[in-house]
Amino acid sequence: MLPASVSSAASGSDAPFTVKALTTNGRVNPLGIGGEDPVLGWQLASARRATSQKAYEIQVGRRPGSADVWSSGKVESGRQVGVRYEGPGLEAGTRYFWRVRAWDDKGAASPWSATAYFETGLLNSGDWDGAQWITRPAAPGELDKWTDYTATVDFKLDSAAFGMFLRAPDASNGYMWQFNVTGSTPMLRLHKQVKGTYTVVQQVDLAPYGFTNAGLLDGRHTVRYDVAGTTIKTTLDGKPVSTLIDSTFTKGYIGFRTHACCGERGTVYDAVVTGADGGTLLDTDFASARNPFTGGDIADSALVVSGTTDALYGPAARPLPLLRKDFATEPGKKVASARVYASALGLYELEINGKRVGDQVLAPGWTNYHKRIQSQTYDVTKLLDGGDNVLGASLAEGWWAGKVGLGWSRQYGDTPALVAKMRITYTDGSVQWIATDGSWKASEGPYAKADLQDGETYDARLEPSGWSRPGFDDATWEPAASLESRTALLVPQSDEPVRRTQVLQARKMTEPTTGTYVYDLGQNMVGVSRLTLTGSAGQTVKIRYAEVLNKNGTLYTDNFRSAKVTDRYTFAETGTVTYEPTFTQHGFRYIEITGVDEPPALSDVKGVVWGSDLPSTGTLKTSDGMLNQLVSNISWSQRGNFLSIPTDTPARDERLGWTGDISLFAPTANYLVDTRAFLSHWMADVRNSQYANGDLPAVVPTPQGQFGESGVGWSDVMITVPYSVWRSYGDTRILRENYPAMRKFFQFVRDSAGPDLLEPGRTTFFTNDWLHLDDPTEQGILGTAYYAENARMMAEVAKALGDETAASDYSKLSADIRDAFTQAYVAADGTVKNNSQTGYALALGMDLIPDPALVEKAGSKFVAKLALTDYHLRTGFIGTPLLLPALSKIGRDDLAYKMLLHKDYPSWGYEVAGGATTMWERWNSIMPDGSFGPVDMNSFNHYAYGAVGDWMFQNIGGLSAIEPGYKRSRIAPALGGNLTEGSGTLKTVYGLLSSKWSTGNGAIDLKVTVPVNTVAEVHVPARTRSAVTEGGRPADAAKGVRFLRMEDGAAVFEVGSGSYSFGVDTAFGGLGEAEDAAGELRDLVSGLDAPGAWTASEKARQVEKGL
């Protein structure tokens, strides 16, 4: 008998059935979307188990509750994800209100949902009529004076090498002469730099002129450069050593350069430049502590240049521009609403009447600027005053003209510029427009320098007080200049922008050297600092950042390569200020502050976390602290590297949209956050980067064709990311948008493979399993594996889009490729060619071996291979995501847990044990002896190896999708690893899906929640179905629970929506096993006469064993 206290779940038809959580294009009430027909979605709520939707009705209107734009009528369908708007074309700058109601499987209608809305931005170039792209006028012709000149520099080569710029119009272009003593003899190396890329044009051995390495390092020297026409003559200590004839650059400044990689350092005591007319262009006075160069530090009446520094003469670096426009609202009218539509070349931040517009940073974000530039829409109704108002803008170079990639500059253009239109709508229906044009005023502002990689220099002395408020005197400001229009490239931003998402408080302060204060935030992050500083007028505070520390407690920055990663703040007045950079971003855990009289208090030092503001969706918790920290590390790396685009290495000079990284990590990211809008937006740039042959570059966006060659695992992103997003959310929109490009790419792969269906091509510098640990994989295995998987995914995509002919072709091809793979790369004994961990992981994890008997053999070989390293991984980027799934495929979850739980090198746990709070780029980013990995490529925040999160969510959290969007889900926690409990939650597009399990005293408890309008298959570890209870009663008798089958040591039940509590009860289990055995006995008796039947004694022994 069952206890009387056991009650059934709510099941009455009067259980509330409601509609909630409305989304448009995967976003909540989006402002400023494009004109494409949006897709709508919603969630349902019901207390009754196994509730589903049978019909819906949508109304769209210009007013809440209205259907004057479109009504779907009652649609008989269970669909609630990716429902296409089918009304008339959307108009620009218009807010549409919508609501939905649904009917459940009992025929009961829900109330109308709360009203949601979406609002369009400016949709085409005509909508931007009257708005010019404006900027500050060009500087007076100072640069024109620097054509022919004589430059004399009194200097000391302190170590390794010291470079000097000549005829450099900016830090990314010009000549650079480098004195170098790293070889056997001293060298003068003559370079040309064009758009950030250096080439050596001549090397001069200085030994024949009597110079030695020791001599150059000893004492001061004088170098003279005579620059005239196309000739540059170099004289060192009175000895002519070089004459170069080159016409690349005709004018430009002098400067100095060092790089941190080799410990380069130089000291300049004096620099004098005389023009061809005899006039003085430059005469330094370092004794006065004035530094006319853009880098270096004054010490003992000299300029010291070290680390990675480009120190160019100052006129080359004007402070960044401010723009302003005075306007007045129409007298006697009341403002009903106001919108600003804006974009920029570079970065921009708007102000109205001294107040910041919007909450995003780094607008307009990074795209392939030559193909499309995003615009933003702001609701500024509450910022306007009646009467006089001011719209102001600050500009910076950003990705447009600043450093991107490996220190490249000006990859898209030279000058930041703003385009904007303001629409003011009055209560009487009239409209007033304000647009960027020649009536705006421009001047220089307090941002002396701002670069995403190098940092921001803010000089408060240069800030015009009240510049963005009415009443400011702008008589000395110049009329804004206009640039060539790029309005045709503008598209409304389709994803959530970069925002401030969290603030971290400093936890600890140390002083590793006198006057150098290092603050620990306790978490590696991406964003900027927020510092409350006290100083005197003219005092400059220097702020540096690092992800890790040297053993002596100082910042480790060698891995930053050319990125300076330094902010500076100069006080305008004596007092206390709070400084938070605007136009840069850093990857850091530690903040170093110098130049202050007293160290700021811990409470005055904060880290402001930036990232694309994606809704969090998934959690995973376990009884193991290391695994919980690993999940946190994966999440923080995702947060830090989803910044406008899916990027990498947020601390050093790279930060590129590597296609391979997100291709591998997308399934994990889709658990952590809602990626629909973010990855759909990025895929637009992937599509417009596609080559005519169907291939893709390795990075997107692709500055000036950098890293234009791609390979296996990278360019496959054209298929893997849309497929992954669709599988996670069930919305086919991303498939429709990308299907032609996906087909084009797949044909490229098909052509590369040839008739034997093997694909050993598509190679590049990162060919093979990138960053594997001395365990290379046959290239054909990688290429053919991806070819087979691409075909499988394309078959599913084609079917989802109704392209049945293509689906059939892709499906057959996928099977054929698998046969070809097995014949070419899998031996009869199961050995995968080259015997690499990644080879087995792909073969087994991707189901590339059709024969189950051969799979078993390959599984044994895989286990034997892992045993050689005591079950420690050796995989790189491609193999790691499939390593644990392959073990699960062959029934070895025990070994998957063993590998996951290691804490020694190399392993995920090794990083955690070493204090990591984000994922590392390399397994050996820090070696067991505490030394750092290869300095030329070593990031401590890189999500690629975090792809293990996909296995963890599916197996520890127990959540996976059987059908796209989790319309049908699998809840199957894999118990093991000495874990006593685990839980996973996922906010699917239908609602919350969750599992929470625990073990103790031999019992198993599993609680699950399934969203309305979905079904789940719940796998309860048990010897028999009869051992399983739900809500304290036999699961077979529980309402809404249906037994399906026994599978891999678990009883599988189908449940509809609702919450369920499963357990394994030994009493019920014993009775159930006896009942099952009795049934077997009855079957035996009835089958004794059957031909070939077992003897009664044989069968009886089996039954007895079961009992």
N, C-alpha and C positions, 0 to 999 in steps of 0.2 A: 504493500500500500504506500501511497505517496503522502507526505505530510500535508495537512490541511492548509498550511501557510503558503504552499506553493500556488501562485496565481498566474494566470495567463496574461500575455501582453494585451494592450489595448487593441481591440479588434472591431469595435462597433463602427457602423457606417457613419456615425455622427462625429468621428474623430476629425478635428480640424484639418483642412487641406488648404494650404496657402502657397502663394508664389512670392519669392524673395530674391535678393541678390542679383538684380538685373545688370547685364553688361552689354556694352557695344564694342565690337572688335576686341573683345577680351578685356575691356577697361570699364571702370565705373565712372559714368557721367563725364566722358572725355570732352575736352574743350579744344576746338581747332582741328578737327579731323579732315581728311580729304574727301573728295566728291564721289569716290567709288561707293557702290551700294554696300552699306554696312551689314555686318552679321550680328545677330542678337542672340542673347542667351539668358537663362534664368535658372534658379534652383527652386525646389519644391520642399515643403515641410508637411509632415503628417505623423501623427502618433500611432497610426495603425500600421502594423507590419505588412510588408509586401505590397505597398502602395505603388501604383504606376500611373503614368499619364497616358490618356487615350486621345486627348484633343487639346487644342489651344486656340486662343484668339489674341491678336495683337492690334493695338490702335496707336497710330502716330498722328500727332497734331502740332499746331503752332502754339497751343495753349494746353496747360495741364488738363487731362481728362478729355481732350478733344480727339476726334478722328478725322479732322478736315484735310489731312494729308494722305493717309492710307489706313485702311482696315483690312486685315487678312480674312475676316470672317472666321467662322469656326472651321478649323482645319483638323481633320481626323489624323492624328499623328502623335507618336510618342517622342518626337524630336524636340529637344530643348537646348541644343548646342549648335552654334553655327547656323541659325535660322536666318535666311537671307531676307533683307528688306526688299520688297517688290513694289514699292510706291514710285511716284514720279521722281525724276532726277533731283538731286539735292542742290540747293541754292547756296551761294557763298555767304559766309558770315551770318548764318541762320541757326537758331536754336530749335531743335525738334524735341518735343516731349513724347514719351511713349509709355505704355503700360501693357500688361498681359494678364490674362486669366487662363486657367486650365481646368480640364475635366479629368477626374481620376477613373480608375478601372471599375468603380461602382457606378459611374455616371454622374457623380456629384461634382458640381462646379465650384471652383474656388472663388473667393471675392477677387475683384481687380487688385492687382499689385499696387504698391506705392509707385508713384510716377517717377520715372527716370528721364534722363535727357542725353542728347548728344548735340554738339554744336560744331558746325563747319568753320573752317578758316577761309582764307582767300584761296580760291581754287585754281585760277589760271592767271596768265600774265596780264590779261586785261583788267583783272580785279586790282592790280597794283598800279594802274595808270596814275601818273602824277607823282609817284614816289621814285626818287633818284637814289643811287648808291652814293653816299656822301662820306667824306673824310676830312681830315685837316689838310690844308694846302701844303704843297711840298716846301721843304725848308729852303731858305736863301742859299745861294750857290757856294757854300763853304767848300763842298767837295770839289767844285771846279778849280779851286786854287791848288789842289793837291794833284797836279799832273807831273811836271818835272820838278825835282827837288833833290837836295842833298841831306841825308839823315846821318847824324853821328850819335852813336850810343856807347856810353861808358858802362860796362857790365861785368858781371862775374858769373861763370858757369859753375853752379854749385854741385850739380850731380847729373849724370846721365845725358841729358840733352836740354837745349833751350832754343826755342823758335822765335823768329821775328817776322812780323807781317810787313809787307810793302805793297803799296797801291791796292789796298784792301778797301773797297767801298763799304763792306760790312763784314761781319764775322764769318760769313759762309763763302766769301769770294775774295780772291786776291792771291798774291804770291806769299810764300812762307819759306824763309831761309832758316834751316835748323843746324845748329852746331851740336855734334853728336860724338860722344866718347865711349859708346857702349861696345865698339869693336876693338880690333887690335891696333888701329890707327885712328887719329881724329879725322872726322869727316864733316864737310859742309854739304848738306843735302838741300837742294833747291826744289821746292814744291810749287805746284799750282793747285788752288782749291776752287772748284766750280760747284756751286750749290751744295756745299758741304762735303764734297768728295775730293780727296787729295790724290794727286798723282805726282811722282817724282820725275822731274824733267832733267836733272843733272846731279851727279854726285862728284864732289871734289875732294880728293885725298889731300889733307893739309900737311901730311908728313913731309913731302918734298919742299915745303915752304919753311921747314924748321920747327913745326909745331908737334907737340906730343900730347897724349892724353893727360899725363900728369901736369904738363905745362899749362894746358887750357884750364885745368881744374884749380890751378894755383894762381891766385891773385886776380887783379882786374885787367880787362882788355878793352880795346877800343875798336869798334867796327864802323866803317863809313860806307854808305851806299850812295852812289851817284846814279840817279834815275833820270834818264833823258830819252824821250822818244820811245823807241823799242829796245833800248839798251839799258841794262842794269849792271853796273860795275861794283864789285865788292872788294874792299880793302880791310885787312885785319892786322891791327898793330903795325900799320904803315906798309904792309906787304899786299900788293894786288893779288888776289887769289881766284877771282872768277869774273868773267864777263858773259852775260847771257843776253841773247837777242830774242825777244818774244813780244807779240803784239796783243796778247789776250786781254790784258787790263791796261787802260790808259790813264786812270786816275784812282786815287784811294789813299787811305791813311796808313800810318805805321802802327805797330802794336807788338804784343808778345804772346807766346803760347807755350804751355806745358801740358803734359798728359800724365795722369796718375799711374798708368800701368807700369811705367818703368822708373818711377821715382824722380821724374824730371823736375828740375828746379833751377831758377836763375834769379839774379839780383841786378836791378838797373839803378845806377847811381845818377845818371844824367842822360837826357835825350834832347837833342837840338835838331830842328828841321828848318832848313832855309830854302825858300822858293827860288825859282829861276830868276826872278827879278831882284833877288837879294833880300826880300822881306822875310821876317821870321814867322814861320807857321806854327812852331812849337818850341818852347824852352821850358823844360820842367823845373819845378821847385819843390822837390819832395820834402825839404826841410820844413816847409810851411804846413806839412801834413795834407797838402792838396794832391789828390790823385786824378789826373786828367784822363785816365784810362778806365775802361769798363770792368776791369778785374785787377786782381793782385791786392796786396796789403802793404801799407806804409809801415816801415820799421827802421829805426835808426837812420832817418833821413834818406831812405832808399825804398824802392818798390820791389817787393819780394813776390815772385810769381811761382806758384807750385800747384800740385794737384792737377786736375783737369780744368784749365783756365784759358780762355781767349780774352786777352786784355787789349782792346782796340782803343785808339784815341777817341775821346768823348764825343766830338761832333757827329760821329757815326751813329750815336744812340740817343736820339731825342726822347724825352719822356713821351709816353703814349697819350693819344688825344682824348679830349673831352668834347662833346657836342651838346648844344642846348638850343631850345626853341621856346620863346615866349608866345603864349596864345591866351585868348580869353574866350570863355563860354559866352553864348549869345545872351544878351541882357533880357531879363524878364522871362526867361524860360527855365524849366526845371529838368535836370538831367535824369533820364530814365535808365540808361545804361551806357557804358563806354568800353570799347575794346581797343587794344593795341595789337596790331599785327606787325611782326618784326623779324628780321634776320640779319646776318652779318657775314662779311668775309673776315674770318678770325673769330674772336669772342666778343660778346657785348653784355653789358648790364645796364638796365634802364632805371631811371628814377623819375618820379613825378612829385613835384613840390617837396623835394628833399627826402622822399620815402621810396624805398626800394620797390620795384615792380616785380611781382612773381616770387617764387621760392626756388627756382631752379638755378643751377650753376653751370658754367661752361657751355652756355647756349651759343650757337645753335646745334652743337654736337658735331661729330665727325662723320662725314659721308664722302663718297667719291665726288668731290666738289666740282669737277669738270662735267659731271653727269647730273647731279642734283644737290641742292642745298635746302636744308630744312628751314621752315618758318614756324614761329611760335605765335600763339594767341593768348592774350592776357585780358582778364576781366579787371578793369581799372576804375570801375564805377565809383568805388568808395574813396579813391585817391584824389578825385577832382574836387576843386573848390568852385563856388560860384564866382565868376569874374576872372581875375588873372591867375594863370597857371604856367608851369614850366615843365617841359618834357626834356630830360637830359639823358645822355648816354656816355658810358665809358667803354673804350675799345682796347683790345689787345690782339696780339698776333695769333695765338692759339695754334691749331693744327694748320691753319691756312698759310701763315708765313713764318711761324716759329719752328722750333726743332721738333721733328718727328722721327721715328725709327732710330737708326744708328747715328744720331746726331745730325741728320739731314735737315737743312733749313730751306725755306722758301720753295717748298715743293709744289705749291699751287699758285702763289702770287707773292707780292711784296708788301702790299699796303692793306691794313684793316679798314673796313668800311661798313656803314650801317644803311639798311633800308627799312623804312617803317611807315605805317599808316595808322592813324587813330580815327576811329569812328565814334562820334558822340551822338547818341540818339536821345531826343527830347520827348517829354511826355505828350507833346502835340503831334508826334510822328515825324517831325523834321530831323534832318541829319546834318551834322557838321563834320568835315574831314580835315585832318592835319596830316601832312605828308613830309617826308624828308626831301628837301630841295635847297636851293641856294640861299634861302632866307634864314637858314640855320646858322649858328655861329660856332666856331671851333677854336680851341686853344690847347695848350699842353696841361697835363694833369699831374697828380702825385705819383703815378705809376712810372717811376724812372725806367724800370725794366720789368718785363713779365714774360716768362717762358714756362711752358708746361714741364719741361725737363730741368731747366737750370734754376728756376725759382723766381721769386718776385722781389723787387726792390721798391719799397714804398717810402717816399720822402714827403712827410707831412708838411714840410715847409712849402711845397709846391702846390698844395691843395687850395684852390680859390674858395674861401669861406662863403657858403651859401650859393654856390654856383648853380644848383638845380632848384633854387627857390625863386619866387617872384621878387622883384625889387633889386636883383643883382645887377651891377653895372658891368655890362659886357662890351663897353665901348672899345676896349683894346683887343677884343677877340676878332678874329678874321672871319669873313664869310666862308662857309664850308665849300669845299671843292667837290665836284662830282666825278665819278669814275664810270667806265663803261658798264652798261646795264647787264646784269645777269638774272634779270627777273624771270626769264623763260625757264630758268633752272629751279625755281622755287617750288617746293612741295610742302604741304603741311606735315609737321612732325606726327608720326603715327604711333609712337611708343611713349612710355613714361620717361621724363627727362632725368638728368642727373640732379640729385638733391642732397641736402644734408640729412642723413638718415639716423645718426646717433652721435652722442658726444661722450668721449671717454675721459676720465679723470686720471691725472698722473698719480702713480702709486708710490714712487720712490725717487729720490734725488741723490746723486753722487757728484763728487768733484774730483775726477781723475787727474786733472792738472789744475794748477792755481788759476782761478777765474774762469774755468770751464765747467759749466753745470750741465749734467746729463740727467734727463728725466725719463723714467720708464712708465709707459702707459699700460704695460702688462699684456698688450695685445698688438700684434702686427696688423696694420690697417692701411687704408688708402683715403687720402683727403688732405687736410691742412691742419695746422695748429691754431689754437686760439689762446693768446697769451695776454695776461695783464702785466704791463711793464711800467716801471718807473724810471725816469731819466731826465736829463737836462736838455734844453734847447740845443739842437745841433748834434746831440749824441746819437750814435748809430749802434743798434743791436743786431748782432749776426745770429741767425738761426739755421742750424743744420740738422739733418735727419739721417737715421739709419735703421735697418731692419734688425741687425745684430750688433754685438759689441766685440771688440778685441779682448784678449785675455786681461789686458791692463785697464779695461773699463772705458776706453775711448771708442768712438764710433768706427765701425768697419764700413768703409765706403769704397774700397778698391773695386768692388764688383759693380759700381755705378758706371764705370767706363767714362764716357765723355759728359755725362749729365752732372751738373754742378750741385743740384739739389740744395740750394741755399737761398734763404730769404733774408732780407735786411729791412729794418725799420729805423727811420731817422726822425727824431722828435722835432716838432715845430716849436713847442713850448715846454718849459719845465713842468713836470707833473706826471700823472699816471694815465695810461691809455690801455685800451684793449685792442689788439691787432689780430686780425684774421685774414690771411691772404685771399684774394679773389680770383686771380687769373693764372694760377698754377695748380699743381697737385703732386703729392708725394706719396710714396709707399714707405711706411715707417712704423716702428714701435718706440723708438728712442728719439728724443728731441734734445739737441745741444744748444745752449744759450751762452753767448759770450758778449762782452761789451757792456755789461750791466755792472752797477756798483755793488748791488746786493742781489743774490739769487731770488727769483720769484718764489712765493710759497707754492706748495703742491696744489693748493686749491686754485691757483692762478695759471696753471698749465693744463691745457686740455687738447685732446685730439678730436677734430670734427670729421666724422666719417662721411665720405662722399661715395655715391654710386648711383647707377640707374635704379630708380625707385620702384623695384618690382615687388608685388605683394608676396610675402612669405607664405608657403603652402605646406611644407613637409617638416616633420620632426621625427627623430629617432633617438630613443633612450634605452640604455642597457644597464645591467648590474655591474658592468666593467668600466671603471673610470677612464682607462686608456682609450677604449672605443668611443666613449662619449666625447673625449677631447678630440679624437680623430674626426668625428662628425662635425664638431665645432670648427676645426681647422679647414675642413672642406668647405663649409659654409662661408667662412671669412674669406677664403680665396675666391670663391664665386662672387661674393659681394665686392671685393676689391678690384676684380678683373672684369666685371660687367659695368663698364664706365663708358657710356655712349655706344660702345661696340664691345663684343667679346674680345678681350685683349689679353696681354700677358705681361709679366715682369714690370709691375707698376713703379718700381724704384729706379731702375737703370734706364739707359738711353735705348729703349726698344719700344715697348708698349704698343705692339702691332696686333692686328686682327688675324692671327695665325689660324688658317682654316682647319688644320689638323687638330689643334687643341680643342676647339669647340665641337668638332665632329665627334671626338671621343668622349667629351664631357657632357654633351647635351642631355643624355638620359638621366644623369645624376642631377644636373641643374634643374630639370623639369620636376623633380621631386621637391627641391629646395624652394623654388620660387616659380611664379607664373611667368613663363618666358614667351607666351604667345605673341604679344605685341613687340617685345624686344627683339626676338630672333626673326620675326617676320620683317621688321624694319631693316635689320641687317641683311637679310637675304635679298632685299631689293638691290643692295650694293653688290652682293655676290653675282646676281644676274647681270647687272650692267658692267661687271668686270669680265664676263665670260668672253673667251676668244672665239674667233670665227670657226675654229675646229672643234669647239665644244669644251676645251680644257679651261682651267682657271688658274689665276696666280696663287701663290702660297699665302699671301696676306691680302686682306680686304678690310678697309680701303687700300688701294695700291698707289702710294705716292710715286709719281714719275716712273712707274714700271718696276720699282724696286721689288726684289724677290718675286719676279714675274714667272719663274719656273716653278712648277709644282710636281707632286708625285703621289704615289699610293698612300692612302690614309689622309691626305690633305685635300686634294681637289674633290675627293668623294663627298665632301661636305655638301655638294650640290644636291645629293640624294639623301644623305644621312640626317641632316638637320631638319628639312621639311618632314621627312618620314617620322623622326623622333617626336617632333612637335605634334603631328597629327595623332600618333599613337597615344600621346599623353593627354591630349585634350579633345580628340574626336572631331575637331573642326577642320573641314576639308578646304577651307579658304587658302591656307598656305600651300596646299597641293595644287589648287587651281592656278594660283599666281605663278608657281614655279614649274608646273608640269612640262611646258615646252622646253625650258632650259634643262630640266632633268633628263628629258629624252635626248636632247642634243648632247649632253655630257655622256650619257650612257652609250650613245653611238660612238663617241670618241673612244671610250674604253673598249667597246666591241671591236672597233677597227684596230686598236692597239693589240688586242689579243690574237686575232687571226683565226684560221680554221681549226687549229688544234685545241682551241678554247683555253689555252694557257696564256697567262698575261705576265710575262717577266719584265715588261717595259715600264714606262712612266717613272723614270729614275731622276733623281736630282741630288743635291748635296746632302740632304737628310734622308736619302734612300736607306732602306733597311729599318729595323725597329729602333727608332730614334732614342738615343741615350740608354740603350741596353747595357748590361754589365758583362761585357766579353762573352756574349752568347748570341752571335749573329744568326740570322734566319735567311734561308734561300729566298732571293728576291721573287722568284716565281710563286713561291708559297704565299707571300704577302699579296702580290698582284692578283693571283687567281682567286684567292679567298675573298678579296674585296669584289672582284668581278662577279663571283657567285652570289654574294650577299646583295650587291647592287641589283642584280637581276631579281632576286627574291623580293626585295623591297619595291622595285618597280612593278612587279606583278601585283602586289597588294595595293599600291597606289593607283595603278590603272584600273583595277577592279573597283576601288572606292569612287573613282571618277566616272565609272560606267564605260570605260574603254575595254570591252571584253576581249576584243581581238588582240590588242597589245598585251593584256593580262595573260592570255593563254600563251603567247609567244615568249614573254619573259619567264613565265613559270616553267615551261619546258626547257628553256635555255638554262635556267638556274639548276635544274636537275642534271642536265647534260654536263654543265661545268663541274658539278660535284663529282660526277663519274670521272671526268678527265683529271680532276685534281687527285682523286684517289689513285688512279692508274699511274700518274706521273710522280707523285710525291709520298705515297704511303706503301711501304713494303708489306709483303704477305704476313710478316710477324708483327705488324702494327707500328713499326718504326717510321716516324715522319722524317723525311729527308733533312739532313743536317742535325737532327736530334736536338733542336733548341726548345726551350720552354715556350717561346712564342709560337713556334710551329705547331706544337701540340695544342696550345691554347686556342689557336685559330681553328685547327682541324676539328677539335671536339666542341669548342664553344660556339662555332658557327654551323655545326651539324654538316660538315663537309664530307663525311664518310657515310655513304648510304647503307652499307652492310653492317648490321648489328654485331655480328661475330667479329668483324674487323675493328669496330668501335671498341669492343671489350679488350682486344689485343692492344690497340693504340692507347687505351686508358692505362693498361698495365705498364706500357713503356713510358707513358707520361709520369706515372707515379715513381717509376724507377729513376727517371731523369731528375725529378725533384729531390729524391733521396740523396743524390750526389752532392747536393748543397744543403743537406739537412733541412730540406723543405723551406729554403730561403729563395726569394725571387731573384731572377736575373733579367726580367723583362724590361722593355722600354715603353715608349708611348703607345705603340700599337698593341703590344701583347698584354700589357697590364690590365686593361679593362676586362679581358676575357679569361684571365688566369683563374680566378675563383669560380666564375660561371662554368668553366670547362670541368673543374673538379666536381661541381654539383651535378653536372650532366652525367657523370659516370658514377654517381652515388657516393662521392667522397666528400660530403660536407665536413667530415671530421678533419680532413687535411686542409680544406678551405679555411676552417677556423684556426687550425694550427699555424698556417701561413699568415693569417690576418693578425694573430695575437702575438707574434714574435715581437720582442723589444730590442733585439740586437741587430747589428748591421748585416745586410740591408733589409729594411722592412718599414712598413708604415709606423709601427710602434716605436721604431728606433728614432724617428723624427720627434714623436711625442715625448719619448723619454729624454730627448735632448732639449726639451723646452720649447719646441716649435708651437706656434699658435696659428700658423697657416701652413699650407702644403709647400714643399720645396720643389724646385725645378728638377733637381737631380737627386738620386738616392744618396750621392756622396757630396751634397752641398756642404756638410760638415762631416769630417772624417772621425772615426772613433778616437783618434788622438787629440781631437779638438781643433785640428787645422782645417782651413777652409778649402773647398773644392776649387776647380779651375776658375781663376779670377775673370777670365775673358767671357764666361757665360755661366753665371751662378746667381739665381734668384731664390729668395726665400718666400716668395708668394706667387705660386703658379699652380693652376688647378688641375693640370693634366693627370697626375697620379691620384688625384681625388676621384677619378672615375670609378674607383672601387666602391664609392657610395651607392652606385646602382645595385650592386650585389647586396650590400648591407641593408638597403631599404627593402629589397625583395625577400631576403632570407632571414634577417634578424627582425626587421619590422614586419615582414611577412606579406607585403603588399605589392601586387603586380597586376597589370591589365591584361585580361584575356581578349577583350574587344577595345577598340580605340576609345579613349576618354574614360576608361573604367566603367563603361556601360555594363560590362560583365567583368568582374574582377576575381582575382585569386588571392585568398588569404591563407598563407601557408608558411608560418614561421618554422625555420629549420633549427630545432633545438640542438645545442651543442656548445663546444668551447667553454664548458663549465659555467656558462651563464645561467643564472637562476631566474632572470626576468628580462623582458624586452617589450618595447612598445613602439609602434609606428603610427603616425597620423598623417593624413594627406587630404588637403582641401581640394578635391577634384572639382571639375566643372559642374558636377551634379550635387556636391555637398561633401560632408565629412565622411571619409572612409578611414577606419582605424582598427588596429588590433593591439591587444595588450595581453601578454602571456606571462605566466610564472610557473615555476616547478618547486616542489617541496614535499618531502616525505613520500616520494614516488608518485605524487598526484600532479596533474596538469590542469591549469586553469587558463582559459582563453576567452577573453571578452572582445567582441567585435561590434562595429557600427557600420551600417551599410546605407548609403544615401537613397532617398526616394527615387523611384524610376530606374533603379539598377538592381542587378542580381550579383551575388557573390558565391563562389565555390570555396567553402571553408574546409581546410584540411586539418583534422584533429589527430595528432599522433596517438594511435591506439591499436591494440592487437585485433580488435573486432568492433564493429559498429555498435554492438550492444553495450560496450563499456562507456559509451559517450553519453553524457547528460547535457541538457540545456535548461537552464532555469531550475535545476534541481530534479528534473524528471528525465526519463529516457528521451534522448534526442529524437527518436522516431515518433514519439508522441507529442512533441512540442509543436505549437502552432507556427506555421510558416517555415518549417524545417523539413527538407526532403533528402533522404539518403540517396546518393548517386552510386558510389562504388568504394572499394578498398584500393588504395594506390600507395605504393612505396611506404608501407607501414603506417598509413594514416587512413582514417575513415573520412570520406569526402561527402559533405552535405551542401545542398543548394539552399540559399536563403534569399529572401527579398529584402526590402528596406527594413530598417529597424535596428535595435540593439539586442545582442544575444550574449549569453554567458554559457560557454561550453566548459565541461569538465570531463575528466576520465574517472569513473566510479568503479572501484574493484568489485563491489557487491553486484551492481548491475552487470558488470562485465562477466563475472563468473556465471551468473544465471544465464546471461545471453550466450556465453560460449557453450553451456550445457544444452541450451535450447537449439543452438545451431548444430551441435553434435547429434542430438536426437533427430533432427531433421535429416542429417546425413544418414543416420541408421535407417530411417524410413525409406530414403531414396535407395539405400543399398538393398533392402529387402525387395523393393519393387523392381530392382534391376538385376536380380540374380539370374534370371533366365536369359538375359541378353548375351549375344555371342561375344566372347572375349572378356566377359565380366570377371572381376577379381573373385577369388574364393572368399567365402564368408569369413574365414579365419583371418585372411590378409586384411580385409577391410575392417574387421572388428578391431584388429590391432591399431589401425589408424585412428579409429574412433576413440578407442581407449586412451591413446596418446593425447588426443585433443581434449578429452575430459580431464 
